[in-house]
Amino acid sequence: MAKKSKFISSKNNNKLQEIGSLIFNFMNKNSAKIYNYKQISDGIDYKNPRQREQVIQSLHKLLSEKRIKETEKGKYIINLNIEGTLTGTIDFNQAGNAYVRVDDMKDDVFIHSKNVKDALQGDKVLIVTYNFKGKKMEGSVLEVLERKRDEFVGVLQMIKEKDFGFVVCDKKSINTDIFIPRDNIGGAKDGEKVVVKMTEWKGGEKNPTGEIIKVLGMPGNHETEIHSILAEYGLPYSFPEEVENEANKIDKTIGGAELEKRRDMRNICTFTIDPKDAKDFDDSMSIQKLDNGNWEIGVHIADVSHYVVPGTLLDDEAYERGTSVYLVDRVVPMLPEILSNEVCSLRPNEDKYTFSAVFEMNENSEVLNEWLGRTITHSDRRFSYEEAQERIETKEGDLTEEILVLDRLAKILRKRRIEDGAITFDRSEVRFNLDENSQPIGVYFKVSKDSNHLIEEFALLANKKVSEFVSLKNGKPTEKTFIYRIHDDPDPAKLEALRDFVGTFGYKMDLANTKKVAQSLNKLLGDVKGKGEENMIETLAMRSMSKAIYSTDPIGHYGLGFDYYSHFTSPIRRYPDLIAHRLLQHYLDGGKSPNKEEYEIKCKHCSARERLAADAERDSIKFMQVKFMEKHLGEDFTGVISGVADFGFWVQIPENGAEGLIKLRDLMDDSYSYDQKNHLVQGSRTGNQYQLGDKVTIKVMKVNLVQKQLDFKIINS
């Protein structure tokens, strides 16, 4: 029998594949460079004769796989046109590893930190994929196709006795420090927080070069940190002068020929209900009893589209911003103040141009007739949520009868919506009491009450009916281009994992169909109220949900239980609502359906801006929570485990929402390992467990304002 070649044995093939990966990753550090086999052998530290023979064999294997090319005999270069290359967006984690999100692929591609090359957070990259040692598909970055950003926030660290320094940035934004030559320091001092612009990153160099373009101040200072958040997310401090000038020149008069185009509803009882500190009022409601005993309910929205016209600087700026951003101590508005707080805002005792959804409803909250179109309205009263709630609870005060009718109708709408499959996540939001210097002096939670639900239900009704008006005719889809707010069904695998996990606590879930899932989730959320596992199960249930986005494809909104849904009610602060207003009026005027692809691009942009705004708002809340906890350094609190990872777990303090990390290496009583499936860590010797949702006593050990982080220590009770 002929002797089988050792080079095609499974063991040897795996070894060559392993060496091939080392070669490829080494060459890919500078993909434009040509290498000979000696340079490659030295680069991967394979230097003895046997190892160099293996390098040669691996090079032949890479050539046969077309992962590298031979430019001339014995000289090799990375092949950037490899079959199996993919293009996607890279997302780093705190450990420096990354995932690349590729369109139309269910799973993201894992990229080890040593294979990310010079890619940065959010960059569009070209990657090559492979299955290493039979494991799940991984990849390596071949090339950065498009930088998401070139400006970063960090702290300048000058090198002693040298005339250069490095800017150390958040590792989630950029996984290396930026070299700053003497001429590019721009007056910044050692230790200051700065904005740095990356100017060059030569192939093969560890650090990019940059120049400091703005000094923010000393780390930890309130204004420094808030301006750091603005700079980190590219949020503008103010509007360009030419945009402000254009806004100031807008015709703000009410009357003339424009009135003839609108339904006049100024003589009907109308009011707004908003947060007590609100300055812009997007929506108002009107109510009157009809002769037939039914109610006419009007949902009136600021007609921003009358003032902000496509093709203007004002519209370009609003589109670029996409949304208003609400940081803890300030707002970055989508529109200049003269529009957001004055001209468009539905302030009391002022005539305003509005876009309205008017419904005839019976006592059972059934919509018998509807009308959509442009109006002129007059708000008679501004209510805060607290004032409206007082009327609901005490049944006393001005306009009590009207508010009670709306409350009664809203409760029926809400009950019916839940019965039809809506999911009732009703989590409270953390808010801060600030002093005159914007320092946090207290923490409270915004809890939705009947007055909040009243406004929410009629806004949902208006959004739904506007979407259905465009999308359906005689019950059949019209296929007209529109901008939808969509929410896909949950990932079945995540739901199954949730069902299995809550089953260990005695809760059951029925995953037979979409409606059963919604009913099960609502029952689960109700059953855990007030119990020790409430926070844990609510968190896991939220994580099982998809993210809501904007799209021209009306797949429905799972969380609300609606087949068709759009955002229509907040055009002062959301650009998608402005798009919806324009398209609705276009169709009311008999216009034909515009190009869908153009609007899909707008949808993706608005979704991205919304995600960015949410991240910035979350960062500002974290900063304020850490700032608030500064005065509680060394104090003990009872908290709930809110997250578990392989390096530690997070504990949240219920009374203020602050969250801190317990590192596993700081647990001295045992050696702990991570159980991902059961969301816990467990001691190998004692069997002691710390699980998501457990109550623990902690001491506040460290406050880091710059990193917006708290470190806690477990206190043994």
PyMOL commands that set and color helices and strands:
alter all, ss='L'
color gray80, all
select helices_A, chain A and resi 6-8+10-28+37-43+49-64+113-115+132-134+182-184+222-232+241-248+257-260+304-307+313-321+337-343+385-394+400-419+450-471+492-503+514-527+534-543+575-588+596-632+664-666
alter helices_A, ss='H'
color red, helices_A
select strands_A, chain A and resi 35-36+68-72+75-78+85-92+98-101+109-111+124-130+138-146+151-158+165-169+178-180+193-200+209-217+263-264+270-274+283-289+295-302+325-326+331-332+351-361+367-378+381-384+429-434+440-446+472-473+476-477+484-486+549-551+636-645+648-652+659-663+672-675+680-683+689-691+695-704+709-714
alter strands_A, ss='S'
color yellow, strands_A
deselect
rebuild
show_as cartoon
